Amino acid sequence: MTVPADLPNVRPHFKKVDNEIASATLSPSGARAVFEAHGEVLTAPAEKGDIRNLTNTPGVMERDPSWSPDGKWIAYFSDESGEYQLFLKNPDGMGEARKISLGTPASFYYDPIWSPDSKKIVFSDKRLNLWYIDLAKGTPVKIDTDTYDAPQRTLNPVWSPDSRWVAYSKTLTSHMHAIFAYSLEQAKSPSNNPPISSAMVETLRCSSPGRCTRLIFTRYDRVWTSSSARRFMPPSSRSELK
């Protein structure tokens, strides 16, 4: 004789998810905030209004929402297809999401970060790769691959204000951190722009469009700019960066 279980946890029910809120960011205007909770992407007003569930997919995991600087899109990762893809959704929840395949082999992805012009997104994956995607083309481009997974992930990408460069931190084989600047136009880090060692990137500034020559970064528990850091590069790192 078989006695079917009640299985209350798989029945439709209300759930309090305030302790599952993560990845909260503000809209460009500050009028609303977007966040993930219990696998859904939601927005909430700063003052008056309703909470909007943009995804409403109980059987799907949506993660890491990020609001575009122009306010027109919210990007997030979704495993709706069985593997994670990048989704773009209208902030008002209307219409279907744009779905962008992230290629093969499938992976687990982190932190979509919009470029200032709202045309590109940079992100990383569990295989230590750093990618960017031009939304007009829809094809991921690999920027670099980190060396080690432990003791911490160190890529920490940031965009230049003109959206032409990505600066990021990478672990060298010596386990020291170095900062690299990647040119989207040249599809590489220029050879005349050697990395800064033993540092974690914070901000990339541009003196003029296409000339992003100054980095702001943390190093030895202090804040530095690239113009004042070269003389502090340890000798062991200089030889590794040649």
Backbone torsions as a table, in degrees:
resi	resn	phi	psi	omega
1	MET	NA	137.2	179.1
2	THR	-114.0	131.2	177.9
3	VAL	-112.1	108.6	-179.7
4	PRO	-61.5	141.5	177.0
5	ALA	-79.4	156.9	177.8
6	ASP	-71.5	-33.2	-179.6
7	LEU	47.3	57.8	-176.6
8	PRO	-63.4	-26.9	-176.4
9	ASN	-71.5	-18.3	179.9
10	VAL	-100.0	0.9	175.9
11	ARG	-84.3	151.2	173.8
12	PRO	-56.3	131.0	-179.1
13	HIS	-160.5	161.8	174.8
14	PHE	-82.9	145.2	-180.0
15	LYS	-138.5	134.2	176.1
16	LYS	-83.5	120.8	-171.5
17	VAL	-121.0	19.2	-178.2
18	ASP	-62.4	-26.5	178.9
19	ASN	-85.7	4.2	178.5
20	GLU	-113.4	7.0	-179.0
21	ILE	-67.5	133.6	179.4
22	ALA	-151.1	165.8	173.5
23	SER	55.2	46.0	-179.1
24	ALA	-82.6	132.4	175.3
25	THR	-141.2	156.0	-179.7
26	LEU	-89.1	153.2	169.5
27	SER	-70.3	160.7	-180.0
28	PRO	-56.6	-33.2	-179.8
29	SER	-83.1	-15.2	-176.5
30	GLY	79.5	3.5	-177.7
31	ALA	-74.8	-28.3	-179.6
32	ARG	-139.0	162.5	174.4
33	ALA	-122.9	148.4	176.3
34	VAL	-116.1	144.7	179.2
35	PHE	-157.6	165.0	174.1
36	GLU	-104.6	148.2	176.1
37	ALA	-158.0	123.9	177.2
38	HIS	55.3	36.7	177.5
39	GLY	81.1	7.6	177.8
40	GLU	-114.0	156.4	173.8
41	VAL	-108.5	123.9	-175.7
42	LEU	-130.1	153.9	169.9
43	THR	-120.9	149.1	-178.8
44	ALA	-134.9	145.3	-178.7
45	PRO	-77.7	152.9	175.5
46	ALA	-69.7	-32.6	-179.7
47	GLU	-129.5	-83.8	-174.0
48	LYS	-107.0	147.2	178.2
49	GLY	131.9	-179.3	-176.9
50	ASP	-102.6	155.6	169.5
51	ILE	-77.7	133.4	-180.0
52	ARG	-109.4	126.8	171.4
53	ASN	-91.2	105.7	-174.9
54	LEU	-76.2	-21.5	-173.8
55	THR	-108.3	-50.5	177.3
56	ASN	51.4	53.1	-177.7
57	THR	-130.1	84.3	-176.1
58	PRO	-58.9	-27.7	-178.2
59	GLY	-94.3	9.5	-176.2
60	VAL	-126.7	146.1	177.5
61	MET	-101.1	117.7	174.2
62	GLU	-111.8	137.3	-171.2
63	ARG	-140.2	158.4	167.6
64	ASP	54.6	56.8	178.1
65	PRO	-68.4	147.2	-179.4
66	SER	-146.3	125.5	-176.5
67	TRP	-85.8	132.2	179.9
68	SER	-68.2	148.8	-179.6
69	PRO	-59.3	-29.3	178.1
70	ASP	-84.5	-1.3	175.5
71	GLY	78.4	3.8	-172.7
72	LYS	-88.0	-21.3	-174.1
73	TRP	-139.6	153.7	167.9
74	ILE	-119.8	121.9	178.8
75	ALA	-96.9	144.0	176.0
76	TYR	-160.7	164.5	176.2
77	PHE	-96.9	139.2	-179.3
78	SER	-136.8	138.9	176.0
79	ASP	-101.9	30.3	-178.4
80	GLU	-54.2	-38.0	-176.8
81	SER	-82.4	-6.3	-173.0
82	GLY	107.2	-22.7	173.3
83	GLU	-131.5	153.7	-175.1
84	TYR	-69.0	136.1	172.7
85	GLN	-128.6	164.5	174.7
86	LEU	-92.5	124.7	179.0
87	PHE	-110.1	144.4	172.1
88	LEU	-120.3	124.9	-174.7
89	LYS	-127.0	141.1	173.9
90	ASN	-64.2	132.2	-177.8
91	PRO	-59.9	-22.0	178.2
92	ASP	-83.9	-2.1	177.1
93	GLY	83.2	-2.0	-177.3
94	MET	-84.5	147.2	176.2
95	GLY	80.4	170.1	179.4
96	GLU	-82.8	150.9	176.8
97	ALA	-74.8	145.0	169.9
98	ARG	-79.5	131.1	-175.0
99	LYS	-114.4	126.3	-176.6
100	ILE	-120.2	120.2	177.6
101	SER	-70.2	140.2	-178.6
102	LEU	-103.3	15.3	172.2
103	GLY	86.9	-176.0	179.9
104	THR	-125.4	149.7	-1.9
105	PRO	-71.0	156.6	179.1
106	ALA	-65.1	157.8	-178.2
107	SER	-150.5	-176.8	173.9
108	PHE	-108.8	130.3	-170.0
109	TYR	-115.9	158.5	-175.4
110	TYR	-133.4	142.2	160.5
111	ASP	49.7	74.2	172.3
112	PRO	-67.3	125.5	-177.5
113	ILE	-120.3	120.4	-177.5
114	TRP	-74.1	145.5	168.7
115	SER	-74.5	155.9	-179.2
116	PRO	-58.2	-27.7	-179.9
117	ASP	-86.6	3.0	177.5
118	SER	62.9	23.3	-178.7
119	LYS	-110.3	-11.1	-175.5
120	LYS	-140.5	158.5	178.8
121	ILE	-137.3	135.5	174.3
122	VAL	-110.1	144.2	-179.0
123	PHE	-157.4	168.9	178.7
124	SER	-126.3	170.9	179.4
125	ASP	-133.8	174.7	-175.4
126	LYS	-70.1	-14.9	177.5
127	ARG	-88.5	14.4	175.4
128	LEU	73.2	15.1	178.3
129	ASN	-86.8	146.4	172.4
130	LEU	-111.8	130.3	-175.2
131	TRP	-127.3	158.2	162.4
132	TYR	-135.1	156.6	178.9
133	ILE	-134.1	127.3	172.5
134	ASP	-84.4	116.5	-172.4
135	LEU	-65.7	-23.6	177.2
136	ALA	-71.2	-27.7	-179.5
137	LYS	-97.8	-34.9	175.7
138	GLY	75.0	19.1	-179.1
139	THR	-121.7	124.1	179.5
140	PRO	-65.3	142.3	176.8
141	VAL	-122.0	127.0	-179.5
142	LYS	-78.6	131.7	177.8
143	ILE	-91.9	-48.7	-176.3
144	ASP	-168.8	172.8	176.0
145	THR	-130.4	130.6	179.0
146	ASP	-70.4	165.3	-174.3
147	THR	-90.6	-42.4	-176.2
148	TYR	-131.5	152.1	177.1
149	ASP	-89.7	-24.8	-175.7
150	ALA	-124.0	153.7	7.2
151	PRO	-81.6	-8.8	178.1
152	GLN	-156.3	152.2	172.7
153	ARG	-74.1	138.0	-169.8
154	THR	-126.5	8.3	-172.9
155	LEU	-65.0	-48.4	173.2
156	ASN	41.4	59.5	-174.5
157	PRO	-70.7	147.0	173.1
158	VAL	-135.8	147.8	178.9
159	TRP	-91.4	149.9	168.1
160	SER	-77.5	155.1	-179.6
161	PRO	-58.0	-27.1	-180.0
162	ASP	-91.5	4.3	176.1
163	SER	64.7	19.3	-178.8
164	ARG	-101.8	-13.2	-175.4
165	TRP	-132.0	150.8	169.6
166	VAL	-126.3	123.8	173.7
167	ALA	-102.1	144.6	-177.9
168	TYR	-154.9	160.1	177.7
169	SER	-101.3	139.7	-179.9
170	LYS	-135.4	146.0	177.6
171	THR	-86.8	127.0	177.0
172	LEU	-81.0	171.1	179.2
173	THR	-64.6	-20.4	176.2
174	SER	-79.7	-2.4	-175.9
175	HIS	74.4	6.9	171.9
176	MET	-84.2	155.0	179.5
177	HIS	-93.5	143.6	175.8
178	ALA	-134.7	149.8	179.8
179	ILE	-103.6	131.8	177.9
180	PHE	-119.9	150.2	174.4
181	ALA	-118.3	121.3	-175.9
182	TYR	-105.7	127.1	177.5
183	SER	-91.4	121.8	177.2
184	LEU	-66.9	-34.0	-178.6
185	GLU	-70.6	-38.7	-179.7
186	GLN	-90.8	-10.3	-178.9
187	ALA	57.6	37.1	178.2
188	LYS	-170.2	170.8	168.4
189	SER	-87.8	118.9	-175.9
190	PRO	-55.0	141.7	-177.2
191	SER	-66.2	-23.4	178.4
192	ASN	-89.4	12.1	179.2
193	ASN	-123.8	71.1	-176.8
194	PRO	-64.5	151.4	-177.8
195	PRO	-69.7	155.8	174.7
196	ILE	-92.7	131.5	-172.0
197	SER	-93.0	162.2	175.0
198	SER	51.9	49.3	-174.6
199	ALA	-146.9	158.9	175.6
200	MET	-123.8	125.2	-173.0
201	VAL	-69.3	144.3	176.3
202	GLU	-120.6	-52.7	-174.8
203	THR	-147.0	145.9	174.0
204	LEU	-116.2	122.1	-179.5
205	ARG	-109.6	151.6	-179.6
206	CYS	-118.0	130.9	176.0
207	SER	-75.9	-27.7	175.3
208	SER	-161.9	163.2	-179.1
209	PRO	-54.4	127.8	179.9
210	GLY	82.9	-6.5	179.2
211	ARG	-120.8	82.8	-179.0
212	CYS	-102.0	89.8	-169.6
213	THR	-110.4	-3.0	-177.1
214	ARG	-123.4	126.8	177.1
215	LEU	-108.3	145.0	168.8
216	ILE	-111.4	125.8	-173.4
217	PHE	-150.1	163.6	176.0
218	THR	-98.5	140.7	-177.8
219	ARG	-158.4	128.8	-177.6
220	TYR	52.7	41.0	178.1
221	ASP	63.5	21.8	176.3
222	ARG	-129.2	163.5	177.6
223	VAL	-99.7	132.2	-176.5
224	TRP	-129.7	164.9	164.5
225	THR	-115.5	153.6	-175.2
226	SER	-61.6	-27.6	-177.9
227	SER	-68.4	-19.9	-176.9
228	SER	-112.0	8.4	-170.1
229	ALA	-104.2	-20.2	-170.6
230	ARG	-58.0	-40.7	-174.7
231	ARG	-70.1	-11.9	-179.3
232	PHE	-96.4	4.3	-178.8
233	MET	-68.5	123.3	-179.2
234	PRO	-62.0	143.8	-179.7
235	PRO	-55.2	-38.3	-178.5
236	SER	-62.6	-32.1	-180.0
237	SER	-78.9	-33.6	179.4
238	ARG	-58.8	-43.1	-178.7
239	SER	-67.1	-33.7	-178.6
240	GLU	-73.3	-27.8	-174.9
241	LEU	-87.7	-3.9	180.0
242	LYS	-68.0	NA	NA
